[in-house]
Amino acid sequence: MNVHVGSSLRTAALVAGLGLLIMTIAAPFAELYVFPKLVVPDNAAQTVRNILANKSLFVSGIIGYLITFICDILVAWALYLLLKSVNTGLSILTAWFRLVYTVVALAALLNLVTVFRMLDTAEYSALMGSDQLAVQVKILLAAFRSGWHFGLIFFGLHLGLLGYLVFMSTYIPRTLGILLIIAGLGYLVTSLRPYLFPNLNLDAAQYTFYGELIFMLWLLVKGSRIKEDQ
């Protein structure tokens, strides 16, 4: 029984680590390469021209986000298995918060799919005109961003609970739990800022997300060494 439990924990750690690793590649590709290359702030017409000239790149960005959100589902499941021995009920709740975030993010992603369909179908240009089409594209791109950022509220709650479970476990360093809680607070502050502190120009998440990366590295390097008697 101990061998089986230990093996299950190691497998869950590996799956979660690999899922997070894929996300650290897919999300930055879309977020830091594709969209800065195509989307021009405050110039919707140029953004439309860029997307029309680079449709395959735009689609690759959508796929990058899609892969990221699919991996979120996989990671939620793996982390539940990894930490259910600490507190089954709380581990389920933690996984659900990540799943809710993923559903919100996928719904927001549909805005990008709509942008592609609009620009890939000639009838839209004929019906709306170039200026109106550019405005609609701008609205949809903003809707994607705001919807995704709203979903990060649930992601921040997920990280906070995850950090608590890690802290209470006996087979993962407590320091990682603290770092995850800090990362969760960073996402909460960043996501709630537009609603609670609109005049505060602070992206706390960019300073706190490192806890996620350190946790990912631990899962990949040390997760396979979780003791069998846990």
N, C-alpha and C positions, 0 to 999 in steps of 0.2 A: 504494500500500500504506500509506504514512504517513497519507494522508488518511482511509483506511478505519479504521485503528487509532485515530486521533484521534477520529473520529466515534463509534466504538464506546465509547471511554472516556467521552466526553461524554454519550452516551445512558445508559450505566450509572450515571454520577454523578447524572443527572437522575432516573432511575427510583428509585435508592436514596434520594435526597433527598425525593422525593414520598412514597415509602412511609413514611419516617420521619416526615414531616409529618403524614400521616394518623394514624399511631400516636400522635403527641403530642396529637391531638384525641380519638381514640376511647378510648384507655386512661384518661386523666384523667376523661373523662365517666363511665365505669363506676366507676373506682376512687375518685374524689374527690367525685362527685355522687350517683350512684345508690345505691351500697352504704352510704355513711354515712347516707343518708336512710332506708334500709330496715332495715338491720341494727343492732340495739341490743345492744351488748356485755353479756353476763351476763343477758340477758333474752330467752330463746328464744321464749317465748310472745308477747311483743310483736313480735318479729321476724316471726313467722308471721302475726300480724294485719296488720302493715305490708305484707308481700308479698301477702297475699290482697286487700288493699284497693288495691294498686297493681301488679297483675300485668303490665300493659303496660310499666310503668317497669322492673320486674325483667327482663322479656324484653329491653328495650332495653339494659340493662346487659350481659346475656349476649352480645348482638349486638356491643356495643362491644368486649368482650374478643375475640370471634371475629374481628372485622375486624382487630384488633391482631395476632393470631397469624397470620392469613393474610398480612398485610403483612410479618411476620417472614420468611416463606418468600420473598416477592418480594425483600425487601432482601438476604437471604442470597445469592440468585442474582445480583442486580445488583452486590453488593460483590465477589463472586467474579470477575465479568467485569472489574470496575474494577481489581482488584489481581492478576489471574493473571499479568500480565507481570512482576511483581516476583518471584513464586515460585509456580509453578502448584500444586505439591503442597501447600504451606502454605496457599495460598488455598482449596483444596478442603477441607482440614482445618478451616479457619476457618469456612467455610460449613456444614460438617457439625455443628460444635458448636452453631451457631445453630439448625439444623434439629432436632437432638436436644432442645434447649431447647423448641422449638415443639411437638414431639410430646408432651413431658412436660406442657407447659402446656395443650394441647388435651385430654389425658387428665384433667387436673385440672378443666378446664371442664365435663366431663361431670357432675361433682358438682352444679353449678348447674342443669344441665338436669334432673337427677334431682329436685332440690328443686322445680322448677317442675312437673314431672309429678306429683309427690306431692301438691302443693297444688292442682293443677288437676283432680285426679281424686277424686271423692267417696269412692270405695271405700277409699282409704288412711285417711281419717279414721275411717271405720266400723270398719276392721280394727284400727287401732292406738290410737285414742283421741287426744284433743287433746294430752295431756301427753306421751305417747310420740312423737307426731308432731313436737312441738316439739323434743324431744331429738334425734330423727333429723335434723331440719333443721339443728340446731346442729352436729351431727357432720359433716354433708355440707359445710356452709359452711366449717368448720375444715379439712376435707380438701382443699377447693379451695385455700385459702390456703397450707397447708403443702406441697401438691404443687407449686403454682406457684413458691413460694419455693425448693423443692428444685431445680426446673428452672433457676433463676437461677444455680446453680453453673456449669452449662454455658454460660449466657449470659456470665458473667464471664470464663470461659476464652476464649470467642469474642471478646470485646472486647479481651482482652490480646493475642491473636494478631493481631487486626485492627490494633491500635495498632502492633505491631511491623512489619506489612506497610506501613502508612502511613508509619512512620518510615523504612523502607528504600526507599520509592519516591522517584522524582525529580520527581514532578509534583503532590505534595500536601505542604503544609507539615509539617515534622517535629514542630512543636509540637502539632499535632493528634494525632499518633501518641502522644506522651507523655500527653496528656489522656485518650485512649482507654484506655491502659494503666492509668492511675490510676482511671478509671471501672470498669474490669474488676476491679481489686483491691478497690474499694469493694463491688461486688456479691458477690465471693467472701467477704469478711469478714462482710458482712451475712447471707449465706446459710448460712455455716458456723458462725456464732456460736451458734445454738441447740444444736449438737452438740459444739462444742469449748469454747465459753465461755458456758455457759448463764446465768451470773450477771452477764455484761457487758451493760449496757443501752446499746447503741450501734447506730444504723442508719447505717453508714458510707456507704451508697449515696446517701442523701439529700444528702450533701455533695459527692459525686464525679460524679454523673450529668450534670453540666453539660457535661462533655466530649462527650457524645453530642449535646447540643443544638447546641453550637458546630460539631461535625462536620456535622450536618444542614444548618446555615445555610451552611457552606462549599460543600457539595454543590449546594445550590440556587442560590447566588449566583455562586460561582467555578467550579463543576464544568463549566459550559458553556464555559469558557474554557481548558480543558486544551489544551495545545499539540498540534498535529497530528503533531509529530515524535517524540512519546513512544511 
